[in-house]
Amino acid sequence: MAWSVADVPGQHGRVAVVTGANGGLGLATARVLAAKGAHVVMAARDRDKAAAARDGIRAAYPGASLEIVALDLGSLASVERAAGEILAGHARIDLLITNAGVMAVPQGTTADGFETQLGVNHLGHWALTAHLLPALVRTRDARVVTLTSSAQHMGHPLDGYPRRGYSPGGAYDDSKLANRHFAQGLDRRFRAAGVSARALTAHPGFTNSDLFDTSSAAGAAGLRGTILRQITRAVGMPVEQGVLSQLRAATDPRAEGGTMYGPRWTATGAPVRRPLIRPGADRAIRVLWQLSRDLTGLDVDVARALAQAGTTSRP
């Protein structure tokens, strides 16, 4: 049988942090989790849009428990402030869903001088995870779900970073491969430390969300972007269906760490476990960790987080 929202278990008593929760797949994720009883931290850059999204969820589900935390993934200072606010209010975090991202934008840099797409899609989430790690390892069966894309198949490992020349599509591909490798590497570290937390990744296939409209400047992605936009608008899944892959990765009790969920037919279809086959992944993960530490000055170090957490949840 196809997996659906009806299969999402009750989330009462759980805390879920969702980045980019003010629109598209992030909003759909927040809506379902709140409807199932979770307290949802809506981490988003645009507070007004997030407030409207929150009010819309509450109108549909009057008992929904939601809060807004300002988060600009393009600024390490903003990430640190957001994480501090989240930790001040929550000793435990059951779900961290790193959903936010930009796609095929013109060449630019973040507040900290990183190439925009790598900075927002990966390094901002790397920093957020680093700050929240003590709460995650303290929480039994916590999950970190990182949103990637089928574009990761065209990406290059970051041992060649930065690429020569700038390609909006190429930079996006690389950032999405980094997302995949981050999830794989994080799950390995959870297991090595003997904690019950798990990391997974998910991709939405062709989902007709607002990503093209809000993230990709007109013409920046070139012919490839134009074709993908047209295909997605013509045959892409509605957001309510495309979001199922990340919801399954986050909530299905049978979903295993270190795996990826995506549409059955790659672009569309019910959410299923997808193969993770890519030569050189071990080296790519090592390079990703070193580069991310060097660029941000932060480490996603599970052993250190265990010491900071004081008490831990073992399998």
C-alpha positions as CSV (number, residue, x, y, z in Angstrom):
1,M,0.0,0.0,0.0
2,A,1.2,3.6,-0.7
3,W,2.4,5.5,2.3
4,S,0.3,8.6,3.0
5,V,-0.3,11.3,5.7
6,A,-2.6,8.8,7.4
7,D,0.5,6.7,8.1
8,V,2.2,9.5,10.1
9,P,2.1,8.4,13.7
10,G,0.8,10.7,16.5
11,Q,3.5,13.3,17.4
12,H,2.1,14.5,20.7
13,G,4.8,15.5,23.1
14,R,7.4,15.8,20.4
15,V,9.3,19.0,19.3
16,A,10.0,19.5,15.6
17,V,12.2,22.2,14.1
18,V,11.5,22.8,10.5
19,T,13.6,25.3,8.4
20,G,11.8,27.1,5.6
21,A,8.5,26.4,7.3
22,N,6.8,29.5,5.9
23,G,6.1,28.1,2.4
24,G,6.2,25.2,0.0
25,L,7.4,21.8,1.4
26,G,8.4,23.3,4.7
27,L,5.0,24.7,5.3
28,A,3.4,21.4,4.3
29,T,5.7,19.6,6.7
30,A,4.9,21.9,9.6
31,R,1.2,21.6,8.9
32,V,1.1,17.8,9.0
33,L,3.4,17.6,12.1
34,A,1.3,20.2,13.9
35,A,-1.9,18.4,12.9
36,K,-0.5,15.2,14.4
37,G,0.2,16.9,17.7
38,A,3.9,18.0,17.5
39,H,5.1,21.4,18.8
40,V,6.5,22.9,15.6
41,V,9.3,25.5,15.6
42,M,8.9,27.3,12.4
43,A,12.4,28.6,11.6
44,A,12.2,31.0,8.7
45,R,13.8,34.2,7.4
46,D,10.6,36.1,6.6
47,R,8.7,36.6,9.9
48,D,5.6,38.1,8.2
49,K,5.3,35.2,5.8
50,A,5.9,32.8,8.7
51,A,3.2,34.5,10.8
52,A,0.7,34.1,8.0
53,A,1.7,30.5,7.6
54,R,1.3,29.9,11.3
55,D,-2.1,31.5,11.3
56,G,-3.2,29.4,8.4
57,I,-2.3,26.2,10.2
58,R,-4.1,27.3,13.4
59,A,-7.2,28.2,11.4
60,A,-7.3,24.6,10.1
61,Y,-6.1,23.0,13.4
62,P,-7.1,25.3,16.3
63,G,-5.1,23.2,18.8
64,A,-1.9,23.4,16.8
65,S,1.2,24.2,18.8
66,L,3.6,26.5,16.9
67,E,6.2,29.1,17.4
68,I,8.3,31.2,15.0
69,V,12.0,31.6,15.2
70,A,13.8,34.0,12.9
71,L,16.5,32.2,10.9
72,D,18.6,33.5,8.0
73,L,20.7,30.5,6.8
74,G,22.9,32.9,4.9
75,S,24.3,34.4,8.2
76,L,26.2,32.3,10.8
77,A,25.3,35.0,13.4
78,S,21.6,34.6,12.6
79,V,21.9,30.8,12.8
80,E,23.6,31.1,16.2
81,R,20.9,33.4,17.5
82,A,18.1,31.1,16.2
83,A,19.7,28.0,17.8
84,G,20.1,29.8,21.1
85,E,16.5,30.8,21.1
86,I,15.4,27.2,20.3
87,L,17.6,25.7,23.0
88,A,16.4,28.3,25.6
89,G,12.9,27.0,25.1
90,H,13.5,23.3,24.4
91,A,15.8,20.9,26.2
92,R,14.9,18.2,23.7
93,I,14.5,18.2,19.9
94,D,12.8,15.1,18.4
95,L,12.9,16.2,14.8
96,L,15.2,18.6,12.9
97,I,14.1,18.9,9.3
98,T,16.5,21.0,7.3
99,N,14.2,21.8,4.4
100,A,15.0,25.4,3.5
101,G,17.1,26.2,0.4
102,V,17.7,28.3,-2.7
103,M,18.0,27.0,-6.2
104,A,19.9,28.2,-9.3
105,V,20.4,31.8,-8.1
106,P,22.8,34.2,-9.7
107,Q,26.4,34.2,-8.4
108,G,26.7,35.8,-5.0
109,T,27.9,35.3,-1.5
110,T,26.3,35.0,2.0
111,A,26.9,37.4,4.8
112,D,30.0,35.3,5.7
113,G,31.4,35.3,2.2
114,F,30.3,31.7,1.2
115,E,29.0,31.0,-2.3
116,T,25.2,31.5,-1.8
117,Q,23.9,28.1,-2.6
118,L,26.4,26.1,-0.7
119,G,26.2,28.7,2.1
120,V,22.4,28.5,2.5
121,N,21.7,24.9,1.5
122,H,24.5,23.2,3.4
123,L,26.7,25.4,5.6
124,G,23.8,27.2,7.3
125,H,22.2,23.9,8.1
126,W,25.6,22.5,9.2
127,A,25.9,25.3,11.7
128,L,22.3,24.9,12.9
129,T,22.9,21.2,13.5
130,A,26.2,21.9,15.3
131,H,24.5,24.2,17.7
132,L,21.4,22.0,18.3
133,L,23.4,18.7,18.5
134,P,23.4,18.5,22.4
135,A,19.6,18.6,22.4
136,L,19.4,16.0,19.6
137,V,21.6,13.5,21.3
138,R,19.8,14.0,24.6
139,T,16.5,13.0,22.9
140,R,15.7,9.3,22.5
141,D,15.2,8.4,18.8
142,A,15.7,11.9,17.5
143,R,15.9,12.3,13.8
144,V,17.6,14.8,11.5
145,V,16.2,14.8,8.0
146,T,18.0,16.7,5.3
147,L,16.3,17.6,2.1
148,T,18.3,16.9,-1.0
149,S,17.2,16.7,-4.7
150,S,17.6,14.4,-7.7
151,A,20.0,17.1,-8.8
152,Q,22.5,15.6,-6.4
153,H,23.3,12.9,-9.0
154,M,24.9,15.7,-11.1
155,G,26.8,17.2,-8.3
156,H,30.5,17.0,-7.5
157,P,32.1,16.3,-4.1
158,L,33.5,19.4,-2.5
159,D,37.2,18.4,-2.8
160,G,37.0,20.5,-5.9
161,Y,35.4,23.5,-4.1
162,P,35.1,26.1,-5.3
163,R,34.4,25.1,-8.9
164,R,36.1,27.1,-11.7
165,G,33.6,29.4,-13.2
166,Y,30.1,29.7,-11.8
167,S,27.1,27.8,-13.0
168,P,23.8,28.4,-11.2
169,G,22.7,24.8,-11.9
170,G,26.1,23.3,-11.1
171,A,26.4,25.1,-7.8
172,Y,22.9,23.8,-6.8
173,D,23.8,20.3,-7.8
174,D,26.9,20.4,-5.6
175,S,25.0,21.8,-2.6
176,K,22.4,19.0,-2.9
177,L,25.1,16.3,-3.1
178,A,26.6,17.9,0.0
179,N,23.2,17.6,1.7
180,R,23.2,13.9,0.9
181,H,26.7,13.3,2.1
182,F,26.0,15.3,5.3
183,A,23.1,13.0,6.2
184,Q,25.1,9.9,5.6
185,G,28.1,11.2,7.5
186,L,26.0,12.4,10.5
187,D,24.2,9.0,10.8
188,R,27.6,7.2,10.9
189,R,28.7,9.5,13.7
190,F,25.4,8.9,15.6
191,R,26.0,5.1,15.3
192,A,29.6,5.3,16.3
193,A,28.7,7.2,19.4
194,G,26.1,4.7,20.4
195,V,23.2,7.1,20.6
196,S,19.7,6.4,19.3
197,A,19.5,9.6,17.1
198,R,19.4,8.9,13.4
199,A,20.0,11.0,10.2
200,L,18.2,10.5,6.9
201,T,17.8,12.3,3.7
202,A,14.8,12.8,1.4
203,H,14.1,14.3,-2.0
204,P,10.7,15.5,-3.4
205,G,11.1,14.6,-7.0
206,F,9.2,16.9,-9.3
207,T,7.0,18.8,-6.9
208,N,5.2,21.9,-7.9
209,S,6.2,24.0,-4.9
210,D,7.1,27.7,-4.9
211,L,10.9,27.0,-5.1
212,F,11.2,28.1,-8.7
213,D,9.2,31.3,-8.1
214,T,10.8,32.3,-4.8
215,S,14.4,31.1,-5.3
216,S,15.4,31.1,-9.0
217,A,15.8,34.5,-10.5
218,A,14.4,34.8,-14.0
219,G,16.9,33.4,-16.5
220,A,19.6,32.5,-13.9
221,A,19.2,28.8,-14.4
222,G,19.3,29.0,-18.2
223,L,17.7,26.5,-20.5
224,R,17.9,23.7,-18.0
225,G,16.0,25.7,-15.4
226,T,13.4,26.8,-18.0
227,I,12.8,23.2,-19.1
228,L,12.6,21.9,-15.5
229,R,10.2,24.6,-14.5
230,Q,7.9,23.8,-17.4
231,I,8.0,20.1,-16.7
232,T,7.4,20.5,-13.0
233,R,4.4,22.8,-13.6
234,A,3.0,20.4,-16.2
235,V,3.4,17.1,-14.5
236,G,4.8,17.7,-11.1
237,M,3.2,16.5,-7.9
238,P,1.2,18.8,-5.7
239,V,3.1,19.9,-2.5
240,E,0.8,17.7,-0.4
241,Q,2.2,14.6,-2.3
242,G,5.7,15.8,-2.8
243,V,6.2,16.4,1.0
244,L,5.5,12.7,1.8
245,S,9.1,11.7,1.3
246,Q,10.5,13.9,4.0
247,L,7.5,13.1,6.3
248,R,8.2,9.4,5.9
249,A,11.9,9.8,6.6
250,A,11.0,11.9,9.7
251,T,8.2,9.8,11.2
252,D,8.0,6.2,9.8
253,P,9.1,4.0,12.7
254,R,10.6,1.6,10.2
255,A,12.7,4.1,8.4
256,E,16.4,3.4,9.1
257,G,19.2,5.9,9.6
258,G,21.6,6.6,6.7
259,T,18.9,6.0,4.1
260,M,17.1,8.2,1.6
261,Y,13.4,8.4,0.7
262,G,12.0,9.7,-2.5
263,P,9.3,9.1,-5.1
264,R,9.0,5.6,-6.4
265,W,9.5,6.7,-10.0
266,T,12.3,9.2,-9.2
267,A,10.3,12.2,-10.3
268,T,6.8,11.2,-9.1
269,G,5.1,8.5,-7.1
270,A,4.6,7.3,-3.5
271,P,7.5,7.8,-1.1
272,V,9.8,4.8,-0.9
273,R,13.3,4.0,0.2
274,R,15.7,4.9,-2.6
275,P,19.2,3.4,-3.2
276,L,22.3,5.4,-2.2
277,I,24.9,4.2,-4.6
278,R,27.8,6.5,-5.4
279,P,31.5,5.6,-5.6
280,G,33.8,7.7,-3.5
281,A,31.2,8.6,-0.9
282,D,33.5,7.8,2.1
283,R,36.2,10.2,0.9
284,A,33.6,12.8,-0.1
285,I,32.1,12.7,3.4
286,R,35.5,13.2,5.0
287,V,36.3,16.1,2.8
288,L,32.8,17.6,3.5
289,W,33.4,17.5,7.3
290,Q,36.8,19.1,7.0
291,L,35.8,21.8,4.6
292,S,32.6,22.6,6.6
293,R,34.6,22.9,9.8
294,D,37.2,25.1,8.2
295,L,34.7,27.5,6.6
296,T,32.3,27.8,9.5
297,G,34.6,27.3,12.5
298,L,32.0,24.9,13.8
299,D,32.1,21.1,14.1
300,V,29.3,18.6,14.0
301,D,31.0,16.5,16.7
302,V,28.7,14.0,18.3
303,A,31.1,13.0,21.0
304,R,31.5,16.6,22.1
305,A,27.7,17.1,22.0
306,L,27.3,14.0,24.3
307,A,29.6,15.6,26.9
308,Q,27.6,18.9,26.6
309,A,24.3,17.1,26.9
310,G,25.2,15.5,30.2
311,T,22.6,12.8,29.9
312,T,22.1,10.7,26.7
313,S,19.5,8.5,25.1
314,R,20.9,5.1,24.1
315,P,19.2,2.7,21.7
